[in-house]
Amino acid sequence: MSERARTDLEAIRRRAYEISLGPDAGTEEENWLRAEEETRRPGADEDAVRRDEEEAKEKQEGQGKRYGGVGGEVNTKQELYERAKKLGIEGRLKMSKSELASAIARRQ
């Protein structure tokens, strides 16, 4: 997860908590959705669409990320975590799927 996405997510989490304390609080899901709407930064949707289009183009051209697959094998995050554990990679618990795959690739 990028630093920007992490920051955005933290802002949404804080705002959802603030909403839950207020007089017009709804369910947890309603509070989260409302917080998402209130904290969405301008252009966020366009950024996501652009990234998706770039990833689709890379995949089509055979340049997409493989996430630690061997011979076309697709690994789940849990499988990558187990491989990282066997390789003694530190900090694996906090890593995303792509971070695990990168760390495994560097170690092998």
C-alpha positions in Angstrom: 0.0 0.0 0.0 1.4 3.4 -0.9 2.1 6.0 1.7 -0.7 8.2 0.1 -3.2 5.4 0.4 -2.1 4.7 4.0 -2.6 8.4 4.9 -6.0 8.5 3.2 -7.1 5.4 5.0 -6.0 6.8 8.4 -7.9 10.0 7.7 -11.1 8.0 6.9 -10.7 5.9 10.0 -10.3 8.9 12.2 -13.3 10.6 10.7 -15.5 7.5 11.0 -14.6 7.4 14.7 -15.5 11.1 15.1 -18.8 10.5 13.4 -19.5 7.5 15.6 -19.2 9.7 18.7 -21.7 12.3 17.3 -25.5 12.6 17.8 -26.2 11.5 14.2 -24.1 8.4 14.3 -25.3 5.4 12.3 -24.1 1.9 11.9 -20.3 1.2 11.7 -20.7 0.8 7.9 -22.8 4.0 7.5 -20.2 5.9 9.5 -17.4 4.5 7.4 -19.1 5.4 4.1 -19.9 8.9 5.3 -16.3 9.4 6.4 -15.1 8.2 3.0 -17.3 10.7 1.2 -16.2 13.6 3.5 -12.5 12.8 3.3 -12.2 11.9 -0.4 -9.5 14.0 -2.0 -10.2 15.6 -5.4 -9.1 13.4 -8.2 -8.8 10.3 -6.2 -11.2 8.4 -8.4 -9.4 9.5 -11.5 -6.1 8.4 -10.0 -7.5 4.9 -9.3 -8.9 4.6 -12.8 -5.5 5.6 -14.3 -3.7 3.1 -12.1 -6.1 0.3 -13.1 -5.7 1.2 -16.8 -1.9 1.2 -16.5 -1.9 -2.2 -14.7 -4.3 -3.7 -17.3 -2.0 -2.4 -20.1 1.1 -3.9 -18.4 -0.7 -7.2 -18.0 -1.7 -7.2 -21.6 1.9 -6.6 -22.6 3.2 -9.3 -20.3 4.8 -6.8 -17.9 2.4 -7.1 -14.9 3.5 -8.0 -11.4 3.8 -11.7 -10.7 3.7 -11.6 -6.9 6.3 -14.3 -6.3 4.8 -16.9 -8.7 7.1 -19.6 -10.0 6.3 -21.1 -13.4 3.0 -19.2 -13.6 1.9 -20.3 -10.2 -0.2 -17.8 -8.3 0.4 -17.4 -4.6 -2.0 -16.2 -2.0 -0.8 -13.7 0.6 -0.7 -16.6 3.2 1.5 -18.7 0.9 3.8 -15.7 0.4 3.9 -15.2 4.1 4.9 -18.8 4.7 7.7 -18.6 2.2 8.9 -15.4 3.8 8.9 -17.1 7.2 11.0 -20.0 5.8 13.4 -17.5 4.3 13.7 -15.6 7.6 12.4 -12.3 6.3 11.8 -9.8 9.1 8.8 -7.5 9.2 6.7 -9.9 7.1 3.7 -9.6 9.3 3.2 -5.9 8.3 3.9 -6.4 4.6 1.4 -6.3 1.8 1.2 -9.1 -0.7 3.4 -7.2 -3.2 5.9 -6.3 -0.5 6.1 -10.0 0.5 6.7 -11.0 -3.1 9.4 -8.4 -3.6 11.2 -9.4 -0.4 11.1 -13.0 -1.4 12.4 -12.2 -4.8 15.3 -10.2 -3.3 16.1 -13.0 -0.9 16.1 -15.9 -3.4 
